Amino acid sequence: MSNLIYREYQGQTFTFREDGYFNMTKAAATFGKEAKEFLRLPSTIQYMEAMENVGFSHLYEIKRGRNGGTWGHPKLAVFFARWLDPKFAVFCDAVIDDILNKKAELNITKPEQSMTMQVPQSFPEALRLAAELAEQAAKLEAENKEMSDELNLVTLDEYRALTHRYFDRSYTMRLAFMAKKLLEEVGITVESQHRVYMTKEGPVDTEVKVYPRHILEQAEQKLSA
């Protein structure tokens, strides 16, 4: 993880990295949304495909543990911030510009200052530190499970976006058929989940089929065999 940079906007703290990447997960929660909603939008998928076509890659990263979450590339971060709030997007654009032009101060986390390196000086202090570490571990475990669940069941469009690839209609249909077949072989039916997509007329709530990501990976191996 790169060094972190914190900036406040309307009383809330937002986290950036020294390479300009932005913590989308925490920002989305501040606005009552989820980063995965944004990544599922057709407009987002189209935008990322367009960016990849002109040479950009690794448009977002999913990190676990401390300071974990979905981190967006500087180009994607502003597009994402505009989805949250136009005024907030202007703020993010200015911060990222400062970071990339080396005008922002870094907040460097030193390992020797971390809680795990603290040496208790008394038994009560040791108990307190143990409790704090246990609380941290439980929190990290919950965050890891949440991110794991977030990535487990995906639509075909989401899988395509996660793998940064393009599927034509024929391949998409064959992939769906093979994934369904693999699930049926272990006695599982294809699930459906609600998704919200933005259109010119506004948000549309629809039900779409979702597949375990590892099943889609197995299906691709079968198709390429």
C-alpha positions as CSV (number, residue, x, y, z in Angstrom):
1,M,0.0,0.0,0.0
2,S,1.4,3.4,-1.0
3,N,1.6,6.2,1.5
4,L,-1.7,7.8,2.4
5,I,-3.0,11.3,2.1
6,Y,-6.1,12.4,4.0
7,R,-8.4,15.3,3.0
8,E,-11.5,16.7,4.6
9,Y,-14.7,17.6,2.7
10,Q,-17.8,18.9,4.5
11,G,-16.6,17.4,7.9
12,Q,-15.8,14.0,6.4
13,T,-12.3,12.6,5.9
14,F,-11.4,10.9,2.6
15,T,-8.4,8.8,1.8
16,F,-6.1,9.1,-1.2
17,R,-2.8,7.4,-2.1
18,E,0.4,9.1,-3.3
19,D,-0.1,7.5,-6.7
20,G,-3.5,9.3,-6.9
21,Y,-5.7,6.3,-6.2
22,F,-8.7,7.0,-4.1
23,N,-10.6,4.8,-1.5
24,M,-14.0,4.5,-3.3
25,T,-15.4,2.1,-0.6
26,K,-15.2,4.6,2.2
27,A,-16.3,7.6,0.1
28,A,-19.4,5.7,-1.2
29,A,-20.4,4.8,2.4
30,T,-20.2,8.5,3.3
31,F,-22.8,9.3,0.6
32,G,-25.0,6.3,1.5
33,K,-23.9,4.2,-1.5
34,E,-21.7,1.2,-2.4
35,A,-18.7,1.2,-4.7
36,K,-19.9,-2.1,-6.2
37,E,-23.1,-0.3,-7.4
38,F,-20.9,2.1,-9.4
39,L,-18.7,-0.7,-10.9
40,R,-21.9,-2.5,-12.1
41,L,-23.3,0.4,-14.1
42,P,-23.2,0.0,-17.8
43,S,-21.8,3.5,-18.1
44,T,-18.9,2.6,-15.8
45,I,-18.1,-0.5,-17.7
46,Q,-18.2,1.4,-21.0
47,Y,-15.9,4.1,-19.5
48,M,-13.4,1.6,-18.2
49,E,-13.4,-0.2,-21.6
50,A,-12.7,3.1,-23.3
51,M,-9.9,3.9,-20.9
52,E,-8.3,0.5,-21.5
53,N,-8.5,1.0,-25.2
54,V,-6.3,4.1,-24.9
55,G,-3.7,2.3,-22.8
56,F,-4.9,2.6,-19.1
57,S,-4.9,-0.5,-16.9
58,H,-5.5,-1.4,-13.3
59,L,-8.4,1.0,-13.1
60,Y,-9.3,-0.2,-9.7
61,E,-7.8,-2.4,-7.0
62,I,-9.4,-4.3,-4.2
63,K,-7.3,-4.4,-1.0
64,R,-7.9,-6.2,2.2
65,G,-6.9,-5.5,5.8
66,R,-6.0,-2.1,7.2
67,N,-7.0,0.7,4.8
68,G,-8.7,-1.9,2.6
69,G,-11.5,-1.4,0.1
70,T,-11.8,-0.6,-3.5
71,W,-9.2,1.9,-4.7
72,G,-9.9,3.8,-7.9
73,H,-7.4,4.9,-10.5
74,P,-7.1,8.8,-10.6
75,K,-9.0,8.8,-13.9
76,L,-11.7,6.5,-12.6
77,A,-11.8,8.3,-9.2
78,V,-13.1,11.6,-10.6
79,F,-15.7,9.8,-12.8
80,F,-16.8,7.9,-9.6
81,A,-16.9,11.1,-7.5
82,R,-19.2,12.7,-10.1
83,W,-21.6,9.8,-9.6
84,L,-21.6,10.5,-5.8
85,D,-21.9,14.3,-6.1
86,P,-20.8,16.9,-8.8
87,K,-19.3,19.3,-6.2
88,F,-17.5,16.4,-4.5
89,A,-16.0,15.5,-7.9
90,V,-14.5,19.0,-8.2
91,F,-12.9,18.6,-4.8
92,C,-11.5,15.2,-5.7
93,D,-10.2,16.4,-9.0
94,A,-8.3,19.3,-7.2
95,V,-6.9,16.9,-4.6
96,I,-5.7,14.3,-7.1
97,D,-4.1,17.1,-9.2
98,D,-2.2,18.3,-6.1
99,I,-1.1,14.7,-5.4
100,L,0.1,14.0,-8.9
101,N,2.0,17.3,-9.0
102,K,3.6,16.5,-5.7
103,K,1.9,19.4,-3.8
104,A,0.2,17.2,-1.2
105,E,1.7,16.2,2.1
106,L,2.0,12.5,2.8
107,N,0.9,10.7,6.0
108,I,3.4,7.9,6.3
109,T,2.6,5.1,8.6
110,K,5.7,3.8,10.4
111,P,5.7,0.1,11.4
112,E,7.4,0.8,14.6
113,Q,4.5,3.1,15.6
114,S,1.8,0.5,14.9
115,M,-0.2,-1.0,17.7
116,T,1.3,-4.5,17.1
117,M,4.8,-3.1,18.0
118,Q,3.8,-1.6,21.3
119,V,5.2,-3.2,24.4
120,P,2.9,-3.2,27.4
121,Q,4.5,-1.9,30.6
122,S,2.0,-3.5,33.0
123,F,-0.5,-6.3,33.2
124,P,-3.6,-4.0,32.9
125,E,-2.0,-2.4,29.9
126,A,-1.3,-5.8,28.4
127,L,-5.0,-6.8,28.9
128,R,-6.1,-3.5,27.3
129,L,-3.7,-4.0,24.3
130,A,-4.9,-7.6,23.9
131,A,-8.5,-6.5,23.8
132,E,-7.7,-3.8,21.2
133,L,-5.9,-6.2,19.0
134,A,-8.7,-8.7,19.3
135,E,-11.2,-6.0,18.3
136,Q,-9.0,-5.0,15.3
137,A,-8.7,-8.6,14.2
138,A,-12.5,-9.1,14.4
139,K,-13.1,-5.9,12.4
140,L,-10.6,-6.9,9.7
141,E,-12.2,-10.4,9.5
142,A,-15.6,-8.8,9.0
143,E,-14.2,-6.4,6.3
144,N,-12.5,-9.3,4.5
145,K,-15.7,-11.3,4.5
146,E,-17.7,-8.4,3.2
147,M,-15.3,-7.8,0.3
148,S,-15.2,-11.6,-0.4
149,D,-19.0,-11.7,-0.5
150,E,-19.0,-8.6,-2.7
151,L,-16.8,-10.4,-5.3
152,N,-18.3,-13.9,-5.0
153,L,-21.6,-13.6,-7.0
154,V,-21.3,-11.5,-10.2
155,T,-23.2,-10.9,-13.4
156,L,-21.5,-11.7,-16.7
157,D,-21.0,-8.0,-17.2
158,E,-19.4,-7.6,-13.8
159,Y,-17.2,-10.6,-14.4
160,R,-16.1,-9.0,-17.7
161,A,-15.3,-5.7,-15.9
162,L,-13.4,-7.5,-13.1
163,T,-11.2,-9.3,-15.6
164,H,-10.8,-6.2,-17.8
165,R,-11.8,-8.1,-21.0
166,Y,-14.4,-7.9,-23.8
167,F,-16.9,-10.7,-24.5
168,D,-19.0,-10.7,-27.6
169,R,-22.6,-11.9,-27.5
170,S,-21.8,-15.4,-28.7
171,Y,-19.1,-16.0,-26.1
172,T,-21.2,-14.5,-23.4
173,M,-24.1,-16.9,-24.2
174,R,-21.7,-19.9,-24.3
175,L,-20.1,-18.8,-21.0
176,A,-23.5,-18.5,-19.3
177,F,-24.6,-21.9,-20.6
178,M,-21.4,-23.6,-19.4
179,A,-21.5,-21.9,-16.0
180,K,-25.2,-23.1,-15.6
181,K,-24.1,-26.6,-16.5
182,L,-21.3,-26.7,-14.0
183,L,-23.6,-25.5,-11.2
184,E,-26.3,-28.1,-12.1
185,E,-23.6,-30.8,-11.9
186,V,-23.2,-30.0,-8.2
187,G,-27.0,-29.5,-7.6
188,I,-27.0,-25.7,-7.6
189,T,-29.4,-23.5,-9.6
190,V,-28.4,-20.2,-11.0
191,E,-29.3,-17.4,-8.6
192,S,-30.8,-14.0,-9.4
193,Q,-30.1,-10.7,-7.7
194,H,-31.4,-7.1,-8.0
195,R,-29.2,-4.6,-9.7
196,V,-29.8,-0.9,-10.2
197,Y,-28.7,0.6,-13.6
198,M,-28.6,4.2,-14.6
199,T,-30.4,5.1,-17.8
200,K,-31.3,8.4,-19.5
201,E,-34.7,8.1,-17.9
202,G,-33.2,7.5,-14.4
203,P,-32.3,4.4,-12.3
204,V,-33.8,1.1,-13.3
205,D,-34.1,-1.7,-10.7
206,T,-33.9,-5.1,-12.5
207,E,-33.3,-8.7,-11.7
208,V,-30.3,-10.4,-13.3
209,K,-28.6,-13.8,-13.1
210,V,-25.4,-14.0,-11.0
211,Y,-22.7,-16.7,-10.9
212,P,-20.0,-17.6,-8.5
213,R,-16.8,-16.1,-9.9
214,H,-14.8,-19.3,-9.5
215,I,-17.5,-21.1,-11.6
216,L,-17.1,-18.6,-14.4
217,E,-13.4,-19.2,-14.3
218,Q,-14.0,-22.9,-14.5
219,A,-16.4,-22.4,-17.4
220,E,-13.8,-20.4,-19.3
221,Q,-11.3,-23.2,-18.8
222,K,-13.9,-25.7,-20.2
223,L,-14.6,-23.5,-23.2
224,S,-10.9,-23.1,-24.0
225,A,-10.1,-26.8,-23.7
